[in-house]
Amino acid sequence: MISGHPNEDRALGRLDDLEAQLEALDGDLRRLSSSVQSPFLSAGALPDAVADVAAAFARGPASSR
């Protein structure tokens, strides 16, 4: 569809960037969802657990260790 278009390389580069961002987001979401699925959560503790995980996620990977 874009073959031969003057901006072909630019468009393909942007698609590659978007794919990398989506893969990173997928990994982040998987880590986030698995950290909330703890067998140690007590009943009713999910909102607190989600808030804790979201705060740790917002701080970044170095802070959550």
C-alpha positions in Angstrom: 0.0 0.0 0.0 2.8 2.4 0.7 5.4 0.7 -1.4 7.2 3.3 -3.5 5.8 6.2 -1.6 8.4 8.9 -0.7 7.7 8.5 3.0 7.7 4.7 3.0 10.8 4.4 5.2 9.5 7.0 7.6 6.1 5.3 7.9 7.7 1.9 8.4 10.0 3.3 11.1 7.1 4.7 12.9 5.2 1.4 12.7 8.3 -0.3 14.1 8.4 2.2 17.0 4.7 1.7 17.7 5.2 -2.1 17.7 8.0 -1.8 20.2 5.9 0.5 22.4 3.0 -2.0 22.3 5.2 -4.9 23.2 6.6 -2.9 26.2 3.1 -2.0 27.3 2.0 -5.6 27.0 4.9 -6.7 29.3 4.1 -3.9 31.8 0.4 -4.9 31.8 1.3 -8.6 32.3 3.5 -7.8 35.2 0.9 -5.5 36.7 -1.9 -8.1 36.4 0.3 -10.9 37.8 1.3 -8.8 40.8 -2.3 -8.3 41.7 -3.1 -12.0 41.5 -1.6 -12.8 44.9 -2.8 -15.7 47.0 -2.0 -13.6 50.0 -4.7 -11.0 49.4 -7.4 -11.1 51.9 -11.0 -10.7 50.9 -11.8 -7.0 50.2 -8.1 -6.1 49.9 -8.1 -5.8 46.1 -8.6 -2.0 45.9 -5.7 -1.5 48.4 -3.6 -3.9 46.5 -4.3 -2.2 43.1 -3.5 1.2 44.6 -0.2 -0.2 46.0 0.7 -1.8 42.7 -0.2 1.3 40.7 1.9 3.5 43.1 4.9 1.1 42.6 4.4 1.1 38.9 4.3 4.9 38.8 7.6 5.0 40.7 9.2 2.8 38.0 11.0 -0.5 38.0 14.0 0.5 40.1 11.8 1.5 43.0 9.7 -1.7 43.1 12.7 -3.9 43.9 
